[in-house]
Amino acid sequence: MKTRLSHAPTADDLDEIKAGLRSFNRNFIPQPKFRELGIFVEDENGHKQAGIVAETIGNWMYIQMLWVNESLRGKDVGTQLITEAEEEAKTRGCRYSLVDTFSFQARPFYERMGYATQMTLEDYIRDTRTPDDAPSTHTRYFLTKTLG
């Protein structure tokens, strides 16, 4: 047996580890149903202008990514994406939602959507480009919401 360090794990590497972990988990959670979820806003040429990517399992939806193009911000596109994802999660039997975000991202947005901070990781990322009068590190927040 040997170890292999990779600075760029392949999709196959990730799939093998995920399959192994899920196989182990079946000993404790019969037939887990990880289901992916994606909702996208596209322009007339099919280019993505916004989107949400999540997965659901059991009672939880985990929002992995939410992105809205600068040109669409402030137009409730993010709100629409979150609302649609939460509705789909509820149809899948989810009762809760989880998201994580950085201090320079969308924490106030998620709080307006009803999410509450459950955990904070201070000093998560050091930003060496920061001016002397600005914080030199960023915080990572984990927020949850009970789906109505």
C-alpha positions in Angstrom: 0.0 0.0 0.0 1.3 3.5 -0.8 0.1 7.1 -0.5 -0.2 9.5 -3.4 -0.3 13.3 -2.9 -2.3 15.1 -5.6 -2.6 18.9 -6.0 -5.4 18.3 -8.5 -7.6 15.3 -7.6 -9.4 14.1 -10.6 -13.2 13.5 -10.9 -12.5 9.8 -10.6 -10.4 10.3 -7.4 -13.3 12.2 -5.9 -15.9 9.7 -7.0 -14.0 6.8 -5.6 -13.7 8.5 -2.2 -17.3 9.5 -2.2 -18.4 6.0 -3.1 -16.3 4.5 -0.4 -17.7 6.9 2.3 -21.2 6.4 1.2 -20.7 2.6 1.2 -19.5 2.8 4.8 -22.4 5.1 5.8 -24.9 2.5 4.5 -24.0 0.5 7.6 -25.7 3.2 9.7 -28.1 4.9 7.3 -29.9 2.4 5.1 -30.0 3.5 1.5 -29.1 7.2 1.8 -30.6 9.2 -0.9 -28.2 11.9 -1.8 -29.9 13.8 -4.6 -28.4 16.7 -6.5 -30.3 19.8 -7.2 -29.5 22.7 -9.6 -31.6 25.7 -10.7 -30.1 28.0 -13.3 -30.9 31.3 -15.0 -29.6 31.4 -18.5 -29.5 34.1 -21.2 -30.9 33.6 -24.7 -27.7 31.9 -25.8 -27.8 29.4 -22.9 -25.0 31.1 -20.9 -25.5 30.8 -17.1 -26.2 34.2 -15.5 -27.1 32.8 -12.1 -27.6 29.5 -10.4 -27.9 27.4 -7.2 -26.3 24.0 -6.7 -27.4 21.9 -3.7 -27.9 18.4 -2.5 -30.5 16.8 -0.4 -30.3 13.9 2.0 -32.7 12.9 4.7 -34.1 16.0 6.4 -31.5 18.4 5.0 -30.7 20.4 1.9 -27.1 21.6 1.7 -26.6 24.7 -0.5 -23.2 24.2 -2.1 -23.1 27.2 -4.4 -25.2 30.2 -5.1 -24.0 32.7 -7.7 -25.7 35.7 -9.4 -24.0 37.7 -12.1 -23.3 41.3 -11.1 -25.8 42.5 -13.8 -28.6 40.7 -12.1 -27.8 41.5 -8.5 -30.5 43.5 -6.6 -33.2 42.1 -8.9 -34.3 39.3 -6.5 -32.8 36.6 -8.6 -30.9 35.1 -5.6 -34.2 35.2 -3.6 -36.0 33.4 -6.4 -33.3 30.7 -6.6 -33.2 30.1 -2.9 -37.1 30.0 -2.7 -37.3 27.5 -5.6 -34.5 25.3 -4.1 -36.3 25.3 -0.7 -39.6 24.4 -2.2 -38.0 21.5 -4.1 -36.2 20.4 -0.9 -39.5 20.4 0.9 -41.1 18.2 -1.8 -38.1 15.8 -1.2 -39.0 15.7 2.5 -36.4 18.1 3.8 -37.1 20.1 6.9 -33.9 22.1 7.2 -31.4 23.9 5.0 -27.6 24.5 5.5 -25.4 27.0 3.7 -21.9 28.4 4.4 -20.6 31.7 3.3 -17.6 34.0 3.8 -17.5 37.4 5.4 -17.0 39.1 2.0 -20.0 37.2 0.5 -23.7 36.9 1.3 -24.2 36.5 5.0 -26.7 39.4 5.3 -28.6 38.0 2.3 -29.0 34.6 3.9 -30.1 36.2 7.1 -32.8 38.1 5.3 -33.9 34.8 3.8 -34.4 33.5 7.4 -31.1 31.7 7.9 -29.4 31.9 11.3 -25.6 31.6 12.0 -24.8 28.3 13.8 -21.1 28.3 13.7 -18.4 30.8 12.9 -14.8 30.1 11.9 -12.7 33.2 12.6 -9.5 33.9 10.8 -10.4 31.4 8.1 -8.6 32.9 5.1 -5.8 35.4 5.1 -6.0 38.1 2.4 -2.6 39.5 1.7 -3.9 42.0 -0.7 -5.9 43.8 2.0 -5.1 47.5 2.7 -3.6 48.2 6.1 -6.9 49.7 7.4 -9.1 46.7 6.4 -9.4 43.3 8.1 -6.6 41.0 6.9 -8.6 37.8 7.3 -12.0 36.5 6.4 -14.5 34.6 8.5 -16.5 31.6 7.3 -20.1 31.3 8.6 -22.4 28.3 8.6 -26.1 29.1 8.7 -29.2 27.0 8.9 -32.9 27.5 8.4 -36.0 25.5 9.3 -38.1 25.1 6.1 -41.7 26.0 6.7 
